[in-house]
Amino acid sequence: MTIAVVGLGKIGLPLAVQYAGKGHRVIGVDVNPRVVELVGSGTEPFPGEADLDVRLKQVVADGRLRATTDYAAAIPDASHVVVVVPLFVDAEGVPDFGWMDAATGDIGAHLTRGTTVIYETTLPVGTTRTRWKPALEQRSGLTCGTDFWVAFSPERVLTGRVFADLRRYPKLIGGLDPVAADRARALYAAVLDFDDRPDLPRPNGVWDLGSAEAAELAKLAETTYRDVNIGLANQFARYAGEHGIDIHAVIDASNSQPYSHIHRPGIAVGGHCIPVYPRLYLWNDPSATVVRAARDANSEMPAYAVGLLAQSYGDLAGARVVVLGAAYRGGVKETAFSGVFPTVDALRAAGADVVVHDPLYADDELTGLGFTAYHLGEPVDAAIVQADHADYRGLGPADLPGIRALVDGRALTDATRWREAGVLHRTIGVA
């Protein structure tokens, strides 16, 4: 089987490597020549994905994976084309289809009879049928359902653990017609392995949801549910902190009930998924007041954390404040929709002299993000823990000389240790 993977980012490249590792011929397409060059040499273009470096070297050396910027070199011979190109939303929540429109046009221009095109990028419900199908037909001159087939199958993995998640979670599919679904099912059955999951209502594997629309909604539903859950936890945390209650003890107690699961509160929810996908759902369903309220609640948490710091420290004007963590998630070198940006903005608005530290980023990288780099051991007046890096669990006052107040937005640090040193320590959701 020959498979083209369009988009060699943090999801697309591991997918391409997975497919090639199952013995198939894979051609990866990306618009970035540097990414293509690195992949072609067997070098991972981004760090932090478990096992990617070893697996990538192997499949490139074996000749099962190659990369190109040229759609004409990848699409015509492929039996399946898997599209993992980013889709973003603007500040008003309107989807920006620019990159995906361009990729779909280039796929269509080189599409040949007998090919199945599968979109994995998370989309508003109906996009596969009403946007991609006609676009492919127009550019190719072919007819969907007769000459080629289209399906949707959402990616359901987290960066840093893609290969493990591919095994752990059922692969959801939905075709524009039964033949498309059958061809998508055959692809994923041939390229994926699945863990035994006796906890699932049916055997782990490829699950056909009956339509592209159902598969699109499934991804939006599961990510939006998490955002609503986190928004509720953040509101619980704000109330608990104001009334002398430890929200983390409350959550532990509540989650001991078999059917309960409350997410931990936090300074912000970042990454390409949680801040974006609820807005895609709201684009479909603008009357979803619960979803909108949760998104607003989560977006307010960086400013809330800065407010807690001001309550403890006092006037932040002129104070040197370090934000610990530029990444949106611990251990992952990625700043997409990271809480660092609104946190820094709120601190600057309060007049603070803001510096940023992250163990995954060099000084020049932090500068490129618009920050002033900070090094542990330099004098500082106050701090906010933004990312849950493992490195921060063992931080103590000696690492931040002169510190008077710390707000832990991830509940990582030992409050007793800091308070014994005379530091005013606050954890979100704990008085």
Residue, then its C-alpha position, 0 to 999 in steps of 0.5 A: m500500500t502506498i500512503a501519502v501523508v500531507g502535513l509533517g507536523k507533530i501529529g502528521l510525522p508520527l503517523a507517517v512513521q507508524y504507517a511506514g513501520k507497518g511495512h507500507r510505502v509512505i510519502g510525506v508532504d510538507v510546505n516547509p523545505r527544512v522539515v522535508e530536509l530533516v525528515g529525509s535525513g532521518t532527523e526528527p524536526f522537533p524534540g519531545e515525541a517518545d520513540l520518534d527519533v529511533r523509528l524515523k531513522q529506521v523507516v527512512a533507512d529502510g526506504r519506506l518513508r520519504a518526504t517532499t514539498d511536491y504534491a505531484a511526487a506524492i499524490p498520483d500514486a497513493s491509494h490513500v491520502v491522509v491530511v493532517v494540516p493545521l486549522f486555526v480560529d481567529a480571535e472571534g472564533v471564526p475558522d481559518f481554512g487557509w492552509m487546508d484550502a491550499a492543501t486540498g487544492d493541491i491534492g485535487a490537482h493531482l488526484t487520480r482515480g481509485t484514491t481515498v482521501i481521509y481528513e484527520t484535522t479536527l473540523p466543524v461538523g459538515t466541513t468534510r462533505t460541504r467544503w472538501k468534497p466539492a473542492l476536490e471534485q472541482r480541482s480534479g474533475l473527478t466525481c466523489g463516490t465514483d472516481f475517488w472517496v472521502a472520509f473523516s477520521p479524527e486524530r485522538v492523540l497527544t503530542g509526546r505520546v502519539f505512538a502509545d495513544l494510537r494503540r490506546y484509543p479506538k480509531l473513529i471513522g466516518g465516510l461520505d458513503p459506505v465505500a469510503a468507510d470501508r476503504a478507511r477501515a481497511l487502511y487503519a486496520a492495516v497500519l494500526d495495532f490496538d491495546d486490549r481494552p476490556d473497559l470499552p463497550r466493544p473491542n478496541g479497533v476501528w469504529d465506524l460511526g456511520s457518517a463523516e458528520a458523526a466522526e467530526l462531532a465525536k472529536l468536538a464533543e470529547t474535547t469540548y467536554r474536557d474544556v467544560n469540565i476544566g472550566l467548572a473546576n476553575q470556577f470551583a477553585r476560585y470559590a474555594g480559594e476565597h473561602g479557605i477550602d482546598i479544592h484539590a482535596v475536594i476533587d480527590a474526594s469527589n473523584s473517588q466516586p466511580y462515575s465522577h471525574i473532575h479535572r484539576p484547575g489550572i492557570a490556563v488550558g493551552g495547545h492546539c486542541i482545547p482552546v481551539y476545538p470548543r470554538l469550532y463547536l461554537w461556530n456550528d452551535p453559537s447558542a451553546t451557552v455552557v460551552r461559551a461560558a466554560r471557554d470564557a472561564n478558562s480564558e480568564m485564569p491567567a489574569y486571575a493568577v496575576g490578581l492572586l499574585a498582586q493580593s499577596y505581593g502588593d503593587l506589581a509596578g516595578a517588581r521583577v516577576v518570573v513566569l515559570g514555563a513558556a510551554y503550554r504543557g509540561g515536557v512538551k516544547e510547544t507554545a501554541f495558545s500557551g498561558v504564558f502569553p496572557t500571563v505575561d500580558a497581564l503582568r506587563a499591564a500591571g507594570a511588572d518587569v517580566v522575565v520568563h524561564d523554561p527548561l526546554y527553551a534556549d535564551d534566543e528562543l524565548t527572545g524570539l517569542g517576545f520574552t526576556a529570558y530568566h535563569l534560575g539563581e538570578p534575583v527576582d521579586a515574585a513568580i508564577v508557575q505557568a507550566d507543569h514541567a517536572d523540573y519545577r517540582g523541586l524548586g525552592p526559594a534558593d532557586l529564586p533569590g529574593i522572592r517574596a511571593l509565588v503563585d503556583g498555577r499548576a499545584l506542583t510546588d511544596a507550599t510548606r517549604w516556601r512558607e517556612a522560608g517566609v515566601l507568600h505562597r498561593t496555589i489556585g484553589v487553595a487559600 
